[in-house]
Amino acid sequence: MAKIYADHAATTQLDPEALAAMMPFLTEEYGNASQLYSLARRPRKALQEARKIIADCIGAEPEEIYFTSGGTESDNWAIKETLLAQRAGTIVTSCIEHHAVLHSCNAVGKLGYNVLQMPAQTDGSVDADWLTKHFPEDCRLVSVMYANNEIGTIQPIRDLARLARDHGVLFHTDAVQAVGHVPIDVGDLGVDLLSASAHKFNGPKGVGFLYIRKGTAMTPYADGGGQENGMRAGTENVAGIVGMATALRKNCESMQEHEEHLMKLEERLLARLREYQLDFLRNGGTGAHIPGNVSLSFREMEGEMMLHRLDLMGICVSTGSACNSTTTELSHVIRAIDVPKDYAYGTIRVSLGHENTEADVDAIAAALKTIGGHTVDPGVR
Ligand code: PLP
């Protein structure tokens, strides 16, 4: 049975061109980029080129790009090392962040920093006006994600970053779901720090980057050798970094084409589900969102059961709730946006990628119909 992969917000397939660009650095070009002999020359040059490609893709300078092991490390670095460079105070974040941000905030919370979580609205956005009213006097950092991983909503980052800047406070955005999918220009956004992860945009796993605006006060993430300008020690993952840059450039070049394709697929999926008269809500779909990220809540269904049934039919999606032996836990995001209880437990995330086809979407809708669930009176919608 051919698989239909519809979980691109979890990870994406490695682009063949990215793999081809990586291969020499996994084989004959194995020199350590920090060494002085000729075997180190190509890896060193490849790192320089990758830094420039990535910087160009997000409107940064090459020396503002720091390679990491992925989104989690970039988030940990941005939060912990900006706060540790300042005296204790408050960090503002949102209640719908990825755990890489929420748990990093909790960790600095244990060191005496206050953590203030902005609420989310039912449409899945966070409100810049709320922050205007509640901006803490002792704020040291604001960290709000560019796009939510569970429901795809894009946040008003430019407004939030301006607010932080007006108060003389640093601003970080976890852009792991956005980089390579929507246009990003760090200058235009006005952010000081931005996290990204290669495996979300058809690059390899275990590699990412942190954009750090020149002049931002930070302590090093890892002490040791002088790599990454002395800020993140450790021999570089040259192949991974080259694969990341190749995949990002390619995705940025095809971004508009991908977006049009994905928006059509989304509309088709929703149209099919309505044709089948399934009783569902779409979460976070009213405002700006990441193309292809479709969070659906089906009335009186169990998300985890749906995931397993879809899996048996060869379809990979995620769920917004997880069962343990006694209860079903809703994700913090689905809870925060107040999805009505009779729908919330039946939440799945279908995250389409540019490789998906109309036939894939039709098969997903047909599979959801087979699984069943309530239907609505066609007059109601
Ligand atoms: N931030 C967001 C919004 C994510 O979606 C993810 C991954 O799911 C991460 C951070 C963590 O990224 P990584 O898997 O590269 O550590």
Boltz pocket constraint, residues with backbone or C-beta under 6 A from the ligand:
constraints:
  - pocket:
      binder: B
      contacts: [[A, 9], [A, 10], [A, 69], [A, 70], [A, 71], [A, 72], [A, 73], [A, 75], [A, 98], [A, 100], [A, 145], [A, 147], [A, 148], [A, 149], [A, 174], [A, 176], [A, 177], [A, 196], [A, 197], [A, 198], [A, 206], [A, 207], [A, 208]]
      max_distance: 6.0
